[in-house]
Amino acid sequence: MEVLLEIKKDEEKGEELFNWAQSNKEFFKDYNPQEEGKIIRMMSAKFKGFVNAKINSVHADPWLVAQAKHRNLKIISEETFTNSSKPIKCAIPNVCKDPSFNIGCINLSGLTKERNWTFN
């Protein structure tokens, strides 16, 4: 649900994405505050900048990662792994790859290969 809220608040993401999200609300799952909150607290110890990146605004990334961990899901993201030592520069793939979380994270191209999709 945090992703849906982020789309609603971020006008830069575009009206087309907003309209699609509104028409497909069933894709956006409510979170489990107790279980996923525990995961976010664990995340905060090592990735404080990632968890608190937008403290005064909607920030879906930590909830997305926590939900993926809690539900044993894979994240599809176009963000790339960063070698930056600055925690604020941390991206979704960095958190997913961390041994504490070990969450699958691929981009759209990786999903296409994984599913053996072909396009004409």
MOFEN-V934794 format. One record per backbone hydrogen bond with DSSP energy under -0.5 kcal/mol. NH is the residue of the N-H (numbers start at 1). CO is the residue of the C=O. If there is no record, write none. Layout:
BEGIN
NH,CO / NH,CO
END
This chain:
BEGIN
5,1 / 6,2 / 7,3 / 8,4 / 9,5 / 10,6 / 11,9 / 13,10 / 14,11 / 18,14 / 19,15 / 20,16 / 21,17 / 22,18 / 23,19 / 24,20 / 24,21 / 25,22 / 27,24 / 28,25 / 29,27 / 33,31 / 36,32 / 37,32 / 37,33 / 38,34 / 39,35 / 40,36 / 41,37 / 42,38 / 43,39 / 44,40 / 45,41 / 46,42 / 46,43 / 47,43 / 51,47 / 52,48 / 53,50 / 55,52 / 57,54 / 64,60 / 65,61 / 66,62 / 67,63 / 68,64 / 69,65 / 70,66 / 71,67 / 72,68 / 72,69 / 73,68 / 75,104 / 77,75 / 77,106 / 87,85 / 89,86 / 90,87 / 94,91 / 95,91 / 96,92 / 97,93 / 98,94 / 98,95 / 101,98 / 102,98 / 103,96 / 106,75 / 111,107 / 112,108 / 113,109 / 114,110 / 115,111 / 116,113 / 117,112
END
